[in-house]
Every structure is written in C-alpha cells, then in structure tokens.
Amino acid sequence: MLLAIDCGNTQTTVGMLDDAGTIVHQWRMATNTTDTKDQLHSRLHSYFAMFGRNLSEVTHVAIASVVPALSQEWQAMMHSVLNTEPLMIDAKLDCGLCIALDNPYELGADRIANAMAAKARYGSPVIVVDFGTATNIDVVDADGTFVGGAIMPGLMLSAQALFSRAAKLSSVPLIAPQHALGSNTETAVQSGLIVGSAAMAEGLVERIQTELLERNPSAPRAVVVATGGLAKTVAQATNIFDYVDGNLTIYGIYQIWKQQQP
C-alpha cells in the first residue's frame, strides 16, 4: 500500500492507495505546524485504527508538502515508525513534467501533483483551479508543459479577513446561495464569498483560455478541473468546470510515485 500525504497550510490529506492507484481510505486533518513526529504518529495510528487497519500495511510513502517544518517531521516519523524513506516531492524531482517558468524550482509540490494528475486523468491542455488556503490556478498547455498560472487568497482566508475586520458581519455557513443578489446579510455575504470566488475563477480561466489560444491557435480549448476542499461548493455557483475532482492532489502524488518506481 502507498501512503500519499498532501500537507497543506491549513489541512493535511492522507490517502491510502493500492497498487492500482485506487484510494482505499482517505483522511483529512488540520495542519499544525508545531506537531512533532510523535504527534503525527499518534494521529495516523488513530485514523488507521478507526478502520481496523494497521500501519504495517504501508509499504511506500510519498509526501507533497508546502510546510517545510512539517516535511521534516513527517519524514522523521516515517523513518522511525515504518523504517522507510518517503518520496519527498518538490520541483527538483524529475517527475516527467516539463516546467516552463522563470524559476521552475519555486513551484510548490501540490501544484506539481495537481498538474501531473490533471494531465494523466483529463489530458492536455488542462487548467486546474485548486480551492485551498490559497486558490491556485495551474495550467498545462497542449504540449503537456506546465506554463504557469495564478495565485490568490483562498475563500477561507477571504472569509476570515472579512469577519475579523467588519464589526457588523459575523460568520455564516459557506454554502452557495441561490442568487447572486443577496436579500439579507447572510445571503449577501455568501454571494460575495462563494459567487465571488466562482466569478473570479470564471474571469481568470477565460483570460487564460484566450492566452493559450493566442499561443497555439490550433490547440483545443483547455479542460477545466476544480479541486480542493471547497471545490464542490464553488462549483455549485458556476458552470466553468468540466470536472470536480476533490482527490486530484492525492492522485498526482500517486502518479509521481509510480513514475519513480524501477
């Protein structure tokens, strides 16, 4: 079994996959930058026990982390508990993805995994919109090359900033309203956050589609994929997405691990 770990700034997703790349179990937990290897072991042990599984079933580990301090703790935990060397995914790893950026080494592990999975599952050109702590847009062109994207504050960050700085606004459920025109404070906030995020994605995706066609007029229109914890919520407010794939990053980690096998 492969243990695939996507360590993000707010949440960490852990997936257990069989040899065929099928997710057997998956867990989400809050990312705590002060966690030690022992605390990570305790959490992981609890999740496995919840489903009657044992950590001894894990034969390989692959980690995509954007939190350097936790990258070291996860790596140390795998050494001490599973006696295995995890595959640490970053831009220095040759995973078969051509990266056409000014500085390819600054590309985050999660964005690499998303691009790899989207390319493998949906073909290219493809645009991935990842609704995480930040909302990332990652673009693979018709030649299969990662050509760039966009990064903006995520929906939760925007919501937290709004509620903390606006005295008369309080937290509301993050669900898609039926209309863009809010009829009360709650639906107005939901419209601004959810519909606003959808509209932002629509605008950026359309501009990127145009730029891709300007670069290569004969290329097909890019497939658009949504992923991340709030992808399903935002997708209810727009028809811009061809697919909503909440497991894209985990599949990307598996894809990269698979390519590294002899």
C-alpha positions in Angstrom: 0.0 0.0 0.0 1.1 3.5 -0.7 0.5 6.3 1.8 0.2 9.6 0.0 0.4 12.7 2.1 -0.7 16.2 0.9 0.5 18.6 3.6 -1.1 22.0 3.0 -1.1 25.2 5.0 -4.5 24.6 6.6 -5.3 20.9 6.1 -3.4 17.7 5.5 -4.9 15.0 3.4 -3.7 11.4 3.8 -4.6 8.8 1.3 -4.1 5.1 1.4 -3.9 3.6 -2.2 -3.5 0.1 -3.5 -1.1 -0.9 -6.3 -3.6 0.1 -9.0 -3.9 3.6 -7.6 -7.3 3.2 -6.1 -7.9 5.2 -2.9 -8.8 2.6 -0.2 -9.1 5.1 2.7 -8.6 8.9 3.0 -8.4 11.2 6.0 -8.2 14.9 6.5 -6.7 16.6 9.5 -5.9 20.2 10.5 -2.3 21.2 9.7 -0.5 22.1 12.9 3.0 23.5 12.3 4.1 22.6 15.9 3.3 18.9 15.5 6.2 16.6 16.3 6.9 13.2 14.6 5.4 11.5 17.7 2.2 13.6 17.4 1.9 12.8 13.7 2.4 9.1 14.5 -0.4 9.2 17.1 -2.8 10.9 14.7 -2.0 8.5 11.9 -2.3 5.4 14.2 -5.7 6.6 15.3 -7.0 7.1 11.8 -5.8 3.6 10.8 -7.3 2.0 13.9 -10.7 3.7 13.1 -11.0 1.5 10.0 -9.4 -1.6 11.5 -6.2 -1.1 9.5 -2.6 -1.2 10.6 0.4 1.0 9.7 2.3 -2.2 8.9 0.2 -2.4 5.7 2.1 0.6 4.3 5.0 -0.3 2.1 5.7 3.0 0.4 5.2 6.7 1.3 5.1 9.8 -0.9 4.8 13.3 0.5 3.9 16.6 -1.1 4.3 19.4 1.5 4.3 23.1 1.3 5.1 23.4 5.1 8.9 22.8 5.4 8.9 22.3 9.2 6.3 19.5 8.9 8.1 18.0 5.9 11.0 17.2 8.3 8.7 15.8 10.9 6.7 13.6 8.5 10.0 12.3 7.1 11.4 11.6 10.5 8.2 9.8 11.6 8.3 7.5 8.5 12.0 6.7 9.3 11.3 5.8 12.9 7.9 4.1 12.7 7.9 2.5 9.2 11.6 2.3 8.7 11.1 3.6 5.1 12.4 6.5 3.1 9.5 8.5 1.9 9.5 10.1 -1.6 9.6 13.8 -1.0 8.0 15.6 -3.9 9.3 19.0 -5.0 10.4 20.8 -8.1 13.9 19.3 -8.0 12.4 15.8 -8.5 12.4 14.7 -12.1 8.8 13.6 -12.4 8.4 13.9 -16.2 6.7 17.3 -16.1 8.3 20.0 -18.2 8.0 23.3 -16.3 8.3 26.4 -18.3 8.6 29.0 -15.5 11.2 31.7 -14.9 12.3 29.7 -11.9 11.0 26.2 -12.1 12.3 25.3 -8.6 9.9 27.7 -6.8 6.9 25.6 -8.0 5.1 24.1 -5.0 4.7 20.3 -4.6 0.9 20.5 -4.5 0.8 22.4 -7.8 3.2 19.8 -9.4 0.9 17.0 -8.2 -2.2 18.7 -9.5 -0.7 19.2 -12.9 0.6 15.6 -13.1 -2.8 14.2 -12.1 -4.8 16.5 -14.4 -2.6 15.7 -17.3 -2.9 12.0 -16.7 -6.6 11.9 -16.0 -8.0 14.5 -18.3 -5.4 15.1 -21.0 -3.9 18.4 -22.1 -4.4 21.3 -22.4 -5.9 21.5 -18.9 -6.5 24.2 -16.3 -6.7 23.2 -12.6 -8.4 25.5 -10.1 -7.5 24.4 -6.5 -9.6 26.0 -3.8 -7.3 25.6 -0.8 -5.7 28.1 1.7 -4.8 30.0 -1.5 -6.7 29.5 -4.7 -4.2 28.2 -7.2 -4.7 28.1 -10.9 -2.3 25.7 -12.7 -2.0 25.4 -16.5 -0.7 22.7 -18.7 -0.6 23.5 -22.4 -1.4 21.3 -25.4 2.2 20.1 -25.4 2.0 18.8 -21.8 4.2 21.7 -20.5 3.4 23.5 -17.2 3.3 27.1 -18.4 2.2 29.0 -15.3 -1.0 30.0 -13.5 -2.3 32.4 -10.8 -2.3 32.5 -7.1 -4.8 34.5 -5.0 -6.2 34.4 -1.4 -8.3 31.4 -0.8 -12.0 31.5 0.1 -11.5 30.8 3.8 -8.8 33.4 4.1 -11.1 36.0 2.5 -13.9 34.9 4.8 -11.7 35.2 7.9 -10.4 38.6 6.9 -14.0 39.8 6.3 -15.4 38.6 9.6 -12.4 39.8 11.7 -12.4 43.3 10.2 -16.1 44.1 9.7 -17.7 44.7 13.1 -21.3 44.1 11.9 -20.6 40.9 10.0 -20.5 37.5 11.6 -19.5 34.1 10.3 -22.1 32.5 8.0 -22.3 29.0 6.6 -20.2 28.7 3.5 -22.8 27.4 1.1 -23.7 28.6 -2.4 -26.7 30.9 -2.4 -29.5 30.5 -4.9 -29.0 34.0 -6.3 -26.1 36.5 -6.7 -28.4 39.2 -5.4 -28.5 38.6 -1.6 -31.7 39.5 0.1 -30.3 39.7 3.6 -26.9 40.0 5.2 -26.2 36.2 5.3 -27.0 35.6 1.6 -25.2 38.8 0.6 -22.0 37.5 2.4 -22.5 34.1 0.8 -22.9 35.7 -2.6 -19.8 37.8 -2.1 -17.7 34.8 -0.9 -19.0 31.9 -2.9 -20.3 33.5 -6.1 -17.5 36.0 -5.9 -14.9 33.1 -5.9 -16.8 31.5 -8.8 -16.8 34.7 -10.8 -13.1 35.2 -10.1 -12.4 31.7 -11.4 -14.5 32.3 -14.4 -12.7 35.5 -15.3 -9.2 34.2 -14.9 -10.0 30.9 -16.6 -11.4 32.7 -19.6 -8.4 35.0 -19.9 -6.1 32.0 -19.6 -8.1 30.2 -22.3 -7.7 33.2 -24.6 -3.9 33.4 -24.0 -3.5 29.7 -24.6 -5.3 30.0 -27.9 -3.2 33.0 -28.8 0.0 31.0 -28.2 -1.4 28.0 -30.2 -4.4 28.7 -32.3 -4.7 25.1 -33.4 -4.9 23.7 -29.9 -8.2 22.6 -28.4 -9.9 24.5 -25.6 -8.4 23.5 -22.3 -10.3 21.2 -20.0 -11.1 22.9 -16.6 -10.9 20.9 -13.4 -11.8 22.1 -9.9 -10.2 20.6 -6.8 -9.6 21.4 -3.1 -11.7 21.4 0.0 -14.3 23.9 -1.2 -14.4 22.9 -4.9 -17.8 21.3 -4.7 -19.3 24.4 -3.0 -17.9 26.9 -5.5 -18.8 24.6 -8.4 -22.5 25.0 -7.5 -22.2 28.7 -8.4 -20.7 28.3 -11.9 -20.6 26.1 -15.0 -17.0 26.8 -15.8 -15.7 23.5 -14.6 -15.7 20.3 -16.8 -14.8 18.2 -13.8 -14.8 18.5 -10.0 -12.1 16.2 -8.6 -11.5 16.5 -4.9 -8.8 13.8 -4.9 -6.7 15.3 -7.6 -3.7 16.1 -5.5 -3.6 12.6 -3.9 -3.8 11.0 -7.4 -1.0 13.3 -8.5 1.2 12.1 -5.6 0.5 8.5 -6.6 1.2 9.3 -10.3 4.6 10.8 -9.4 5.5 7.9 -7.0 4.5 5.4 -9.8 6.9 7.1 -12.2 9.8 6.8 -9.8 9.5 3.0 -9.5 12.0 0.9 -11.3 
